[in-house]
Amino acid sequence: MLVTNKEILSAAMAKGYAVGAFNINNLETLLAIVEGSAEERSPVIVAVSPSAIKYAGLEYLATMVKTAGILARVPMALHLDHGKDFETVSKCVDAGFTSVMIDGSHLNFEENISLTKRVVDLAHPKGVSVEGELGRLAGVEESTVEEREAILTDPNVAKEFVERTGVDALAVAIGTSHGAYKFRAKPRLDFERLKAIRKRVEVPLVLHGASGVPSWIVEKAAKYGAELGGAKGIPDEHIKKAISLGITKINIDTDLRLAFTGTVREILATSPKQFDPRKILGPAKKAMKEVVKAKMRLFGSSFRVP
């Protein structure tokens, strides 16, 4: 059966590795994650965003993942990613999610605390773990020092936030961003800030916007018509360093989308007579599974399950 993020991340934090939270929008992506985690013997977090819920339906997604949890041979959690309001969180808790994220990072500090604490008070009595967020993932590369300080997570404020809300995990901003275009120049993450946060905060830390945008995926997609010039992600060595400094949960979405898109484009371009969805989506699922497995090995979560 499904377990909570708190259970999965507590074990990872104690042993110094990280667990991937992989976003799904459809069955093929879920199957890639389930099969990859089984082959790597890795715990895994299946993440569902509000936009995925709008696209596929809350009941459909929750039922698929709960079925996967019954069949899975590894610890698996069903997690709401970037819940923006109390109503969405409440619906996900009622639908059987074992973990929820409430993203109040767009609010001022006191409003963020108030909203996050309200979610904790709802979720904890029902055995659901909660992730909060402090700081914002947006356009920091070319920001001034003052702007950067306002956007990234303040270590001292992080300590107060965790203590006052009671969250089970904290998403921090140290210079990453969502999407395939994370940096215009050399990747620049604030590892000293991460060290300071880790010293002050006892709960697991989460890195959003962490896809690597590997060149082989971009090149494959571009070969068959995708326009991805300038796409750039987080290098593997940066991910390893972040884990060594206390990151315990890492969110991956863009890399799965790129693998899916590149493979579907390839099949359609090289097999113009093909119209069987299984012959088109099957190879895309396989490509996404290879991404999942590679991430698990990078994060150190492989072969953690007997």
Backbone as a ProteinNet text record, in pm:
[ID]
protein_1_A
[PRIMARY]
MLVTNKEILSAAMAKGYAVGAFNINNLETLLAIVEGSAEERSPVIVAVSPSAIKYAGLEYLATMVKTAGILARVPMALHLDHGKDFETVSKCVDAGFTSVMIDGSHLNFEENISLTKRVVDLAHPKGVSVEGELGRLAGVEESTVEEREAILTDPNVAKEFVERTGVDALAVAIGTSHGAYKFRAKPRLDFERLKAIRKRVEVPLVLHGASGVPSWIVEKAAKYGAELGGAKGIPDEHIKKAISLGITKINIDTDLRLAFTGTVREILATSPKQFDPRKILGPAKKAMKEVVKAKMRLFGSSFRVP
[TERTIARY]
83.7	0	87.7	26.4	99.6	145.2	259.6	312.4	324.4	364.3	376.9	516.6	524.3	656.1	742.1	680.5	757	830.1	763	826.9	942.7	919.3	1021.4	1140.4	1112	1219.1	1295.4	1231.2	1302.7	1413.9	1384.7	1485.8	1597.1	1559.8	1660.3	1750.2	1691.7	1769.2	1867.8	1824.3	1910.2	2030.1	2013.6	2119.7	2189.2	2148.2	2221.6	2197.6	2079.9	2046.3	1919.2	1879.2	1758.6	1662.3	1534.9	1431	1366.7	1345.5	1284.2	1133.8	1080.1	936	909.5	845.6	828.3	683.1	664.5	528.9	466.2	336.8	262.3	147.2	112.4	-5.3	-90.8	-32.4	-103.3	-53.2	-114.3	-80.4	61.8	105.8	238.6	348.2	332.5	432	431.4	313.6	304.6	370.8	343.7	403.2	555.4	606.8	751.9	811.7	744	792.3	784.2	672.3	652.6	753.6	768.5	861.8	1005.8	1038.6	1173.9	1208.2	1116.3	1141.6	1153.2	1074.3	1082.3	1217.6	1264.7	1391.9	1510.5	1497.2	1605.9	1593.2	1482.1	1456.1	1467.8	1401.8	1410.3	1274.5	1270.3	1147.2	1118.4	991.8	958.1	837	833.7	720.7	657.2	528.4	454.1	383.9	417.7	366.9	259.6	157.5	46.7	27.1	31.4	15.2	-130.8	-170.7	-306.2	-335.9	-236.7	-260.2	-281.2	-213.7	-236.5	-377.2	-420.2	-556.6	-658.4	-634.3	-724.9	-728.1	-612.3	-603	-665	-628.6	-666.1	-776.5	-803	-906.5	-850.1	-892.2	-840.5	-867.6	-989.5	-1026.3	-947.7	-931.7	-855.6	-710.4	-646.5	-506	-488.6	-574	-561.9	-583.2	-681.5	-710	-594.5	-537.6	-423.7	-306.5	-275.6	-158.5	-185.3	-306.3	-338.3	-331.5	-371.1	-356.3	-209	-130	14.5	73.5	23.7	73.1	45.9	-68	-101.9	-7.9	24.7	107.8	257.3	294.3	436.1	510.2	636	722.2	819.5	795.6	881.2	791.8	843.1	764	729.7	602.3	555.3	458	472.8	382.7	309.4	189.1	111.6	108.2	166.6	196.1	134.5	68.5	22	138.2	170	280.7	227.5	280.2	244.1	94.3	33.9	-102.4	-104.8	-192.3	-191.8	-297.9	-395.6	-503.6	-552.2	-619.7	-665.9	-766.7	-852.1	-955.5	-895.7	-793.8	-728.9	-663.3	-594.5	-530.4	-634	-744.6	-848.7	-905.2	-928	-979.2	-879.7	-750.9	-649.3	-637.7	-647.2	-645.8	-763.8	-880.7	-1000.5	-988.7	-910.7	-896.2	-792.6	-723.8	-628.8	-483.4	-451.3	-311	-245.3	-121.4	-51.2	40.9	55.5	138.6	86.6	92.6	48.6	149.6	165.7	246.4	153.4	167.2	97.1	201.6	186.4	282.9	230.5	271.6	234.3	346.8	442.2	560.3	526.9	410.2	368.6	308.2	284.6	224.9	333.6	295.4	393.6	416.6	517.5	561.9	450.3	381.1	276.8	159.3	123.7	15.7	55.9	182.4	233.7	226.3	269.1	262.4	118.5	28.7	-111.4	-172.1	-150.9	-205.5	-141.6	-10.9	59.7	17.2	3.6	-38.7	-180.4	-265.7	-402.5	-402.2	-314.4	-303.6	-247.8	-146.5	-90.1	-197.1	-277.8	-383.9	-489.2	-508.4	-600.6	-538.5	-414	-351.7	-301	-232.8	-169.2	-266	-382.3	-475.2	-519.9	-505.9	-545.4	-424.9	-309.8	-191.1	-126.1	-148.3	-92.9	20	133.4	246.6	234.6	303.8	289.8	426.2	435.9	554	515.6	596.9	576.3	686.8	672.2	775.1	802.5	930.6	974.3	1078.7	1053.2	1138.8	1072.3	1118.4	1055.7	1157.1	1113.1	1198.4	1167.5	1238.7	1210.4	1322.8	1370.3	1456.7	1564.9	1641.2	1740.9	1877.2	1898.5	2032.5	2087.5	2002.8	2049	1998.5	1950	1897.2	2010.4	1978.1	2073.7	2087.2	2186.8	2205.2	2080.8	2023.4	1906.4	1786.5	1767.3	1656.1	1675.2	1799.3	1829.9	1801.6	1839.1	1814.9	1665.4	1587.7	1442.9	1376.4	1435.5	1376	1417.9	1545.5	1597.3	1559.4	1567.3	1524.2	1621.6	1569	1648.5	1663.9	1785	1805.4	1741.5	1752.2	1695.4	1542.8	1486.6	1342.4	1291.4	1370.8	1332.2	1311.7	1398.9	1387.8	1256.2	1224.7	1099.8	978.8	986.3	875.5	843.8	946.1	926.9	872	925.5	881	735.7	695.6	560.5	454.8	494.6	395.7	387.9	500	501.6	508.2	558.6	568.5	665.8	645.4	730.9	848.4	841	949.3	939.4	1053.1	1056.4	1123.1	1050.4	1107.3	1179.8	1306.6	1388.9	1429.3	1452.1	1497.3	1644	1728.9	1872.9	1927.2	1835.6	1880.7	1831.7	1751.5	1695	1569	1515.8	1390.6	1320.7	1191.6	1113.8	1137.8	1109.2	1116.1	1250.2	1264	1383.4	1489.4	1458.3	1551	1587.7	1669.2	1698.4	1807.5	1900.1	2013.9	2045.9	2085.9	2133.6	2285.1	2349.7	2495.1	2529.1	2637.8	2681.6	2585.7	2546.5	2459	2518.6	2432.8	2481.4	2382.7	2416.6	2334.1	2404.1	2326.4	2380.3	2397.5	2508.4	2532.5	2560.8	2620.6	2644.2	2511.6	2416.6	2282.7	2220.1	2237.6	2182.8	2246.1	2376.4	2444.7	2384.1	2361.1	2307.7	2165.8	2085.5	1949.1	1952.2	2038	2046.3	2084.9	2170.5	2212.4	2097.8	2001.7	1895.8	1765	1748.3	1621.1	1639.8	1552.5	1568.1	1489.7	1391.7	1310.4	1380.4	1339.7	1397.5	1379.5	1480.1	1477.1	1449.8	1378.3	1330.6	1385.7	1428.4	1478.2	1381.5	1316.1	1228.9	1309.6	1254.5	1322.3	1457.4	1463.9	1593.9	1622	1541.5	1567.6	1701.9	1769.6	1901.7	1901.9	1788.4	1778.8	1900.9	1920.3	2038.8	2044.7	2165.9	2185.2	2130.2	2139.1	2092.4	1941.7	1868.2	1724	1693.6	1760.4	1738.3	1776.1	1889.3	1935.4	1839.8	1788.5	1694.4	1566.1	1514.2	1392	1413.7	1527.5	1557.1	1574.2	1631.4	1653.1	1522	1415.5	1286.6	1188.6	1243.9	1159.7	1133	1171.2	1146.5	1237.9	1187.7	1266.8	1302.2	1423.8	1465.7	1600.5	1630.8	1757.7	1774	1887.6	1913.6	1864.7	1804	1757.8	1877	1868.1	1979.9	1928	1975.7	1928.2	2037.1	2011.7	2103.8	2203.2	2333.4	2432.9	2427.7	2463.2	2460.7	2548.4	2664	2753.3	2692.7	2608.3	2538.8	2434.8	2367.6	2268.2	2336.6	2448.4	2521	2565.3	2613	2656.9	2539.7	2426.3	2307.7	2262.6	2268.8	2232.5	2329.1	2457.3	2557.3	2538.1	2471.5	2449.2	2310.1	2233.7	2108.1	1980.1	1985	1862.5	1821.2	1692.5	1644.6	1535.5	1468	1363.9	1392.7	1388.2	1419.6	1307.5	1251.8	1139.3	1187.4	1128.8	1163.4	1035.8	1027.5	913.8	960.7	1036.7	1079.2	1151.5	1242	1317.6	1226.1	1118.9	1023	947.8	909.3	838	925	1052.3	1142.5	1163.8	1181.9	1200.5	1076.8	961.2	834.4	821.7	840	821.6	920.8	1047.7	1149	1121.3	1075.7	1050.2	926	820.1	699.4	729.6	806.9	845.7	924.4	1014.2	1094.8	1007.2	914.7	827.9	742.9	685.1	599.6	679	804.6	887.2	941.5	976.7	1041.2	943.4	823.1	721.8	591.1	586.5	469.5	340.8	351.7	232.3	178.3	250.7	211.8	96.5	-11.8	-122.9	-173.3	-101	-136.3	-78.3	-162.3	-110.7	-11.7	-30.8	60	199.7	208.1	338.7	406.8	328.5	382.1	416.7	324.5	343.6	429.8	434	516.4	664.7	724	863.6	884.2	785	795.3	799.2	718.9	721.2	858	915.2	1047.3	1153.4	1146.5	1244	1230.6	1107.3	1086.2	1136.3	1119.1	1167.6	1318.8	1388.4	1533.8	1574.8	1498.4	1524.9	1504.3	1395	1364.7	1476.3	1518.7	1623	1755.1	1788.7	1913	1908.3	1793.4	1778.9	1793.4	1737.1	1745.1	1888.9	1963.8	2105	2181.7	2148.5	2213.3	2180.8	2057.5	2014.8	2061.2	2108.5	2153.6	2043.7	1924.4	1811	1798.2	1876.5	1870.2	1913.9	1843.1	1874.8	1874.4	1783.5	1761.3	1650.1	1578.8	1467.1	1510.3	1498.6	1540.5	1462.6
-119.1	0	124.8	236.6	362.5	403.1	468.5	519.3	670.9	737	882.9	925.5	1050.1	1107.8	1108.2	1131.2	1137.2	1006	894.5	763.6	745.2	778.1	760.4	851.7	978.1	1076.6	1065.2	1017.2	997.8	895.5	786.6	684.3	738.6	816.5	873.1	972.5	1055.8	1155.6	1088.7	981.8	911.6	847.8	807.9	736.3	819.9	946.3	1036.4	1022.9	978.6	977	1058.1	1073.7	1148.6	1058.6	1095	1019.6	1109.7	1054.5	1131.7	1138.9	1258.4	1278.1	1305.5	1211.2	1218.2	1251.7	1356.3	1401.1	1314.5	1289.6	1213.7	1297.3	1266.3	1324.5	1216.9	1097.4	991.3	854.1	748.8	612.7	575.9	615.5	577.2	629	751.1	806.8	732.7	701.7	625.4	488.5	420	288	296.9	401.4	420.3	434.4	508.1	529	400	331	206.7	100.5	81.5	-19	17.8	144.7	189.2	169.6	203.5	188.4	41.4	-44.6	-187.8	-243.6	-204	-255	-200.7	-79.3	-18.9	-48.5	-110.7	-138.5	-9.1	93.9	226.2	271.6	334.1	402.1	512.1	553.1	652.2	733.6	857.5	946.5	980.4	950.6	984.6	1117.3	1218.9	1353.8	1390.9	1457	1502.2	1651.6	1729.9	1874.7	1913.4	2034.2	2080.2	2080.7	2112.4	2111	1968.9	1871.1	1731.6	1688.3	1734	1703.1	1762.3	1884.3	1948.1	1871	1818.1	1745.7	1606.3	1528.3	1386.3	1352.9	1442.3	1414.1	1356.8	1411.7	1368.9	1221.5	1177	1038.3	939.6	971.4	882.8	869.5	982.6	980	910.1	943.8	883.1	732.8	688.4	545.1	470.4	529.5	465.7	447.4	553	545.3	452.9	454.6	362.8	217.3	191.6	57	20.5	115.8	93	65.8	136	115.6	-24.1	-80.1	-216.9	-317.5	-292.8	-385.8	-362.9	-244.2	-208.5	-295.1	-318.2	-395.5	-304.3	-173.7	-75.6	26.4	98.3	204.4	312.7	348.8	447.6	543	672	773.5	842.4	890.2	970.8	1112.9	1205.6	1339.5	1448.7	1544.8	1663.5	1760.7	1797.5	1888.9	2029.9	2126	2267.5	2293.5	2240	2279.7	2427	2503.6	2647.9	2695.4	2610.8	2655.5	2541	2576.5	2479.8	2381.8	2430.8	2346.3	2231.1	2259.5	2154	2051.3	2099.8	2008.5	1919.3	1977.4	1900.6	1790.7	1822.3	1722.1	1608.1	1640.5	1537.2	1448.2	1506.6	1426.8	1330.3	1380	1294.9	1186.1	1213	1116.6	1008.3	1019.2	915.1	948	1075.5	1114.4	1094.2	1048.2	1025.1	1140.1	1236.4	1353.2	1468.8	1588.7	1705.9	1818.4	1897	2018	2137.9	2228.7	2355.5	2461.9	2526.3	2625.2	2765	2818.5	2955	3053	3015.3	3098.4	3231.2	3239.7	3363.7	3462.1	3414.8	3498.4	3564	3661.3	3713.5	3610.3	3631.3	3529.9	3485.4	3577.7	3542.4	3471.8	3514.6	3447.6	3306.7	3288.5	3156.4	3064.2	3114	3035	2998.1	3093.4	3068.3	2960.6	2971.8	2873.9	2736.8	2733.7	2606.1	2537.9	2614.2	2557.8	2501.5	2568.8	2519.8	2384.4	2370.5	2243.1	2133.9	2167	2070.7	2022.7	2114	2077.9	1988.1	2001.3	1913.5	1777.3	1777.9	1655.5	1561.7	1614	1528.4	1435.5	1482	1388.9	1273.5	1290.2	1186	1105.5	1126.1	1049	1089.7	1212.3	1262.2	1360.5	1345.2	1434.9	1561.4	1666.9	1797.7	1856.1	1909	1983.2	2129.7	2218.9	2361.5	2417.2	2542.7	2605.7	2746.4	2781.3	2913.8	2962	3075.2	3121.5	3090	3151.6	3134.5	3093.4	3006.8	2960.2	3042.3	3153.3	3236.8	3334	3337.7	3440	3496.4	3411.6	3465.7	3486.2	3427.4	3427.2	3567.6	3654.1	3788.2	3892.3	3847.3	3939.5	4011.7	4127.7	4196.5	4119.3	4152.7	4085.6	4101.5	4222.1	4247	4164.6	4156.3	4077.7	3929.3	3883.6	3743.4	3707.6	3793.5	3768.5	3762	3842	3844	3718.5	3657.9	3541.3	3410.8	3398.6	3273.8	3258.6	3134.7	3103.8	3157.5	3230.2	3282.6	3173.7	3130.5	3021.6	3046.4	3167.4	3198.1	3196.1	3247.7	3247.3	3104.1	3020.2	2880.5	2807.6	2830.9	2767.5	2806.2	2934.4	2981.2	2922.9	2916.6	2864.7	2720	2637.9	2496.3	2480.6	2554.6	2543.4	2586.5	2691.4	2744.3	2668.6	2602.5	2531.1	2382.2	2321.4	2177.8	2093.9	2150.7	2075.2	1958.3	1857.6	1738.8	1750.9	1846.5	1870.4	2014.3	2069.4	2209.2	2221.2	2278.4	2309.2	2442.1	2443.4	2563.6	2614.9	2744.1	2807.5	2842.8	2777.9	2806	2839.7	2868	2911	2828.2	2724.9	2645.1	2713.7	2661.9	2714.5	2603.1	2619.1	2518.4	2527.8	2418.1	2418.9	2374.7	2387.3	2338.6	2446.8	2569.1	2680.2	2742.9	2671.4	2711.8	2817.3	2815.9	2907.9	2958.3	3083.3	3136.7	3121.6	3115.7	3101.1	2979	2987.3	2876.3	2856.2	2730.2	2703.1	2758	2820.1	2883.2	2856.1	2762.1	2731.4	2781.2	2822.8	2879.9	2769.2	2698.2	2586.4	2633.7	2749.5	2801.7	2829.3	2876.9	2899.3	2766.1	2665.3	2533	2478.1	2493.9	2450.8	2518.7	2647.9	2723.5	2679.8	2650.2	2603	2467.4	2378.8	2244.5	2249	2342.4	2354.4	2396.9	2470.8	2527.6	2450.3	2369.3	2300.8	2149.9	2085.7	1942.5	1853	1907	1822.9	1804.8	1705	1685.7	1809.9	1837.7	1951.6	1904.4	1988.3	1951.1	2046.6	1990.5	2071.1	2060	2170.9	2178.1	2230.4	2214.3	2264.2	2199.4	2066.7	1999.3	1910.3	1918.2	1836.3	1873.3	1773	1793.8	1837.3	1817.4	1846.5	1788.6	1655.4	1593.8	1614.8	1630.9	1665	1558.9	1430.9	1326.2	1335.1	1378.5	1394	1514.5	1625.5	1748	1727.1	1662	1638.5	1547.7	1446.9	1355.7	1429.2	1508.5	1583.7	1683.3	1752.6	1852.4	1788.1	1669.7	1598.2	1574.7	1556	1526.3	1643	1765.7	1883.3	1971	1928.3	2011.2	2133.8	2244.6	2367.1	2393	2352.6	2358.5	2427.3	2518.7	2589.2	2663.2	2642.8	2710.4	2636	2518.1	2440.8	2397	2420.5	2388.2	2359.3	2247.2	2207.2	2204.9	2129.8	2120.6	2007.5	2033.9	1927.9	1822.6	1700	1590.8	1619.9	1683.2	1708.1	1806.5	1898	1990.1	1915.7	1819.8	1739.6	1659.1	1596.2	1517.8	1604.2	1723.4	1812.8	1856.4	1886.5	1926.5	1815.1	1691	1577.6	1565.9	1584.9	1576.5	1685.4	1794.1	1905.9	1904	1799	1784.4	1777.1	1785.5	1769.4	1622.7	1598.8	1461.6	1423.4	1520.4	1494.4	1583.2	1524.1	1597.8	1578.5	1688.9	1683.5	1678.1	1586.9	1570.2	1566.7	1657	1661.2	1687.1	1793.2	1833	1721.9	1651.6	1545.5	1435.2	1404.9	1304.7	1356.1	1481.8	1540	1539	1574.5	1577.8	1438.9	1338.7	1201.4	1152.4	1184.5	1145.7	1212.6	1344	1419.5	1378.1	1362.1	1324.6	1189.8	1094.8	959.9	955.4	1024.2	1028.9	1094.3	1203.1	1267.4	1172	1095.3	1001	894.7	837.9	732.7	787.5	904	961.4	997.8	1040.6	1080.2	960.5	853.9	739.6	628.9	632.9	531.2	600.3	667.6	748.5	668.6	537.5	455.6	403	431.7	379.4	461	392.5	462.9	393.2	290	220.2	298.1	353.7	431.9	355	223.4	143.2	138.9	141.7	139	276.7	379.6	515.2	548.5	517.4	552	450.7	326.3	224.7	262.8	300.5	345	470.8	559.2	679.4	640.5	542.8	493.5	435.5	360.8	301	408.9	515.4	624.7	694.2	715.2	778	687.7	558.2	465.4	472.7	486.7	498.6	626.7	733.8	857.8	836.4	772.6	744.6	663.5	559.2	472.9	547.6	629.5	706.7	805.2	866.6	959.7	887.4	771.4	696	659.2	621.9	591.8	718.1	830.6	957	999.9	981.3	1024.8	932.2	812.1	717	634.2	635.4	561.6	418.9	384.7	250.4	144.9	32.3	-84.7	-55.3	35.8	63.9	-22.7	-93.4	-178.9	-324.4	-405.9	-548	-623.3
0	0	0	-29.5	-32.9	106.9	113.9	240	227.7	335.3	332.2	289.6	245.8	217.8	342.9	458.6	582.9	607.7	583.4	602	504.7	379.2	276.7	300.6	333.1	345.2	475.9	580.6	707.1	690.3	619.2	593.4	505.1	402.8	311.8	384	468.1	541.1	636.3	700.3	795.8	727.4	600.8	530	422.3	407.1	319.7	171	131.9	-10.3	-33	-157.3	-190.4	-267.4	-262.7	-332.1	-436.6	-554.3	-661.7	-649	-675.6	-689	-836	-903.3	-1048.5	-1081.8	-1159.4	-1193.4	-1301.3	-1285.1	-1386	-1441.7	-1566.1	-1631.1	-1697	-1713.3	-1783.6	-1737.4	-1790.4	-1750	-1788	-1906.6	-1952.4	-1859.7	-1812.6	-1722.1	-1589.6	-1538.9	-1414.2	-1429.6	-1539.3	-1561	-1569.3	-1633.3	-1641.7	-1502.4	-1415	-1278.5	-1197.5	-1208.3	-1132.4	-1175.1	-1306.1	-1355.5	-1322.3	-1335.6	-1303.9	-1158	-1068.8	-925.3	-886.8	-951.7	-922.2	-965.8	-1083.3	-1133.5	-1054	-1002.7	-924.8	-775.1	-735.4	-593.6	-512.7	-562.7	-501.8	-451.5	-333.9	-293.7	-393.2	-404.6	-506.3	-462.3	-507.9	-483.1	-617	-630.2	-751.2	-724.6	-804.1	-780.4	-882.9	-832.9	-917.1	-893.4	-997.8	-985.6	-1010.1	-970.1	-1000.7	-1150.5	-1234	-1378.4	-1429.8	-1368.9	-1405.7	-1365.2	-1249	-1203.3	-1299.9	-1344.7	-1440.9	-1572	-1612.5	-1739.6	-1732.2	-1630.9	-1627.7	-1528.1	-1432.2	-1333.8	-1205.8	-1092.7	-963.2	-936.6	-962.7	-932.5	-1017.8	-1145.4	-1233.8	-1186.1	-1159.8	-1118.9	-984.9	-888.4	-755.6	-761.7	-838.9	-848.9	-915.5	-1020.8	-1087.9	-992.5	-918.4	-830.4	-712.6	-659.6	-548.9	-594.9	-717.4	-773.7	-785.3	-832.9	-842.6	-704.6	-603	-467.2	-415.1	-454.3	-413.2	-479.2	-605.4	-682.2	-663	-615.2	-606.7	-506.3	-536.9	-445.3	-372.7	-381.4	-315.2	-244.9	-145.9	-82.9	-184	-189.3	-286.6	-219	-248.5	-194.5	-308.3	-278.7	-372.4	-317.6	-392.2	-341.6	-428.2	-365.1	-435.8	-448.5	-571.2	-597.8	-620.4	-548	-565.1	-552.1	-446.2	-416.1	-377.8	-439.5	-419	-319.4	-289.5	-202.3	-114.2	-7.6	91.2	30.8	-59.5	-117.2	-197.7	-278.8	-357.3	-266.2	-163.9	-67.9	-3.1	40.8	109.1	19.3	-107.6	-202.2	-220.3	-223.8	-242.3	-118.8	-1.5	121.5	120.8	83.8	79.1	-27.3	-132.8	-242.5	-213.1	-99.7	-62.6	-83.5	-110.7	-120.3	16.3	15	141.9	178.8	87.1	113.2	30.2	84.2	10.3	27.9	-76.8	-67.6	-76	17.2	7	-24	-138.1	-184.1	-156.1	-42.1	-6.7	-30.5	-115.6	-137.4	-204.4	-267.7	-331.4	-231.4	-108.9	-4.7	79.5	160.6	254.8	364.4	446.3	541.3	636.4	696.5	792.8	724.9	605.6	532.3	492.6	453.6	419.4	540.8	654.4	777.5	809.8	800.3	833.8	744.7	613	519.4	540.5	556	573.8	703.1	812.2	940.6	930.6	855.8	837	765.8	666.3	595	686.6	765.4	860.2	957.8	1006.9	1101.9	1038.8	907.2	835.1	809.4	762.6	711.6	820.6	920.5	1020.1	1093.7	1135.9	1202.2	1112.5	981.6	886.1	837	899	864.1	734.4	691.1	565.4	597	531.3	555.9	471.3	515.2	451.1	417.2	294.8	250.2	232.2	287.3	266.7	179.4	139.7	56.7	105.7	107.6	148.7	49.6	-15.2	-124	-256.5	-363.3	-494.6	-599.9	-691.5	-800.4	-924.5	-940.9	-1057.6	-1082.7	-1206.9	-1259.7	-1170.2	-1101.8	-1009.6	-1075.6	-1193.3	-1250.3	-1274.3	-1325.2	-1357.4	-1258.2	-1143.4	-1043.8	-972.9	-915.8	-830.1	-700.4	-620.5	-492	-405.6	-404.5	-322.3	-369.2	-499.1	-553.8	-524.9	-537.4	-512.6	-367.6	-276.1	-134	-104.9	-175.5	-153.3	-207.2	-312.1	-376.4	-308.5	-272.5	-217.3	-70	-22.6	113.8	217.3	314.3	425.4	530.8	562.6	659.7	796.2	846.8	977.6	975	867.8	852.3	832.5	764.7	742.4	874.6	969.3	1100.6	1167.6	1165.4	1225.8	1154	1021.6	941.4	978.3	985.9	1018.5	1160.1	1253.3	1392.4	1410.1	1340.6	1359.1	1279.7	1172.3	1090.2	1121.6	1160.9	1185.2	1059.3	948.9	823.7	837.9	752.7	753.6	656.9	564.5	467.9	420.6	380.2	336.8	200.4	103.4	-27.7	-17.8	-61.3	-49.1	-186.9	-194.6	-318.4	-304.7	-385.9	-382.1	-520.8	-615.9	-748.2	-864.4	-839.1	-948.5	-1001.3	-1111.5	-1166.2	-1242.4	-1260.9	-1332.1	-1482.8	-1553.8	-1698.9	-1754.9	-1886.4	-1956.8	-1976.7	-1936	-1958.9	-1824	-1748.7	-1611.6	-1601.9	-1696	-1691.5	-1832.1	-1841.9	-1968.6	-1979	-1865.3	-1862.5	-1776.2	-1701.6	-1617.4	-1500.6	-1470.9	-1356.6	-1227.2	-1146.4	-1024.7	-912.1	-825.1	-708.5	-582.4	-485.3	-362.5	-257.9	-267.3	-175.6	-32.9	-17.1	117.9	188.1	114.3	169.7	212.3	127	159	286.5	300.9	423.9	545.9	535.9	648.7	683.1	580.6	605.3	674.5	625.8	682.9	830.8	868.9	1007.8	1099	1042.3	1123.5	1117.9	1014.5	992	1004.1	1080.6	1108	1013.3	942.4	853.9	719.6	639.5	506.3	418.8	337	246.1	103.8	28.9	-104.3	-208.8	-323.4	-434.4	-551.2	-582.3	-699.1	-817.9	-938.4	-1057.5	-1079.1	-1059.2	-1055.7	-1176.7	-1280.4	-1398.4	-1460.5	-1516.3	-1572.8	-1717.6	-1787.4	-1930.2	-2003.9	-1995.9	-2056.6	-2207.5	-2257.9	-2398.6	-2492.3	-2453.9	-2544.6	-2569.7	-2467.7	-2484.6	-2572.4	-2545.3	-2623.1	-2768.6	-2792	-2929	-3006	-2937.2	-3001.7	-3040.1	-2946.5	-2974.3	-3087.1	-3083.1	-3185.4	-3322.4	-3325.9	-3452	-3525.3	-3448.5	-3509.2	-3499.3	-3491.3	-3509.6	-3389.4	-3269.3	-3151.5	-3152.3	-3106.6	-3099.3	-2953.5	-2915.2	-2774.9	-2759.1	-2848.6	-2841.1	-2709.2	-2644	-2517.7	-2395	-2413.6	-2298.2	-2214.2	-2084.2	-1996.3	-1856.2	-1795.5	-1664.5	-1558.8	-1452.2	-1339.8	-1365.4	-1366.8	-1388.8	-1277.4	-1312.5	-1215.3	-1094.6	-1117.3	-1004.2	-904.6	-953.7	-864.4	-780.8	-844.5	-772.2	-662.2	-694.4	-594.7	-477.2	-506.6	-399.5	-313.2	-376.9	-301.4	-207.6	-254.3	-169	-51.6	-78.8	28.4	133.1	94.9	186.4	249.7	221.4	294.4	215.2	81.7	2.8	5.5	34.5	52.3	-47.1	-104.4	-205.3	-325.1	-445	-567.2	-668.1	-715.4	-808	-952.9	-1029.7	-1171	-1254.3	-1349.8	-1441.6	-1584.5	-1603.6	-1738.2	-1812.8	-1745.1	-1813	-1865.1	-1792.2	-1838.4	-1961.6	-1957.3	-2071.2	-2196.9	-2180.3	-2294.7	-2353.1	-2265.2	-2312.7	-2387.1	-2333.4	-2396.9	-2534.1	-2536.3	-2660.3	-2768.5	-2729.3	-2826	-2889.5	-2808.9	-2860.2	-2947.5	-2906.1	-2989	-3123.7	-3122	-3247.5	-3337.1	-3276.7	-3354	-3420.8	-3344.8	-3400	-3513.6	-3493.9	-3597.4	-3722.2	-3703.1	-3818.2	-3894.4	-3822.4	-3886.6	-3926.1	-3871.1	-3903.9	-3941	-4055.6	-4091.8	-4109.7	-4129.1	-4145.3	-4011.2	-3903.9	-3772.9	-3714.5	-3674.3	-3612.3	-3485.1	-3441.8	-3318.2	-3199.8	-3112.9	-2999.7	-2913.9	-2903.7	-2821	-2879.8	-3011.9	-3077.6	-3074.4	-3046.9	-3036	-2891.7	-2800.7	-2660.2	-2585.6	-2634.1	-2568.7	-2565	-2678.1	-2676.2	-2591.2	-2586.7	-2503.3	-2355.8	-2319.4	-2181.1	-2147.5	-2239.8	-2217.4	-2198.8	-2277.9	-2266.3	-2131.2	-2086.9	-1956.7	-1843.9	-1858.9	-1756.5	-1743	-1853.2	-1846.6	-1774.7	-1793.4	-1720.4	-1571.3	-1534.8	-1393.6	-1329.4	-1395.8	-1340.1	-1324.1	-1422.2	-1414.2	-1297.9	-1275.4	-1163.6	-1030.1	-1019.6	-894.5	-862.4	-964.4	-941.6	-902.4	-967	-934.6	-791.3	-749.7	-617.3	-505.9	-541.6	-440.1	-379.2	-438.8	-382.1	-435.1	-537.4	-593.3	-492	-495.9	-414	-263.9	-225.2	-83.3	-26.8	-114.7	-73.4	-88.1	14.6	7.3	-99.5
[MASK]
++++++++++++++++++++++++++++++++++++++++++++++++++++++++++++++++++++++++++++++++++++++++++++++++++++++++++++++++++++++++++++++++++++++++++++++++++++++++++++++++++++++++++++++++++++++++++++++++++++++++++++++++++++++++++++++++++++++++++++++++++++++++++++++++++++++++++++++++++++++++++++++++++++++++++++++++++

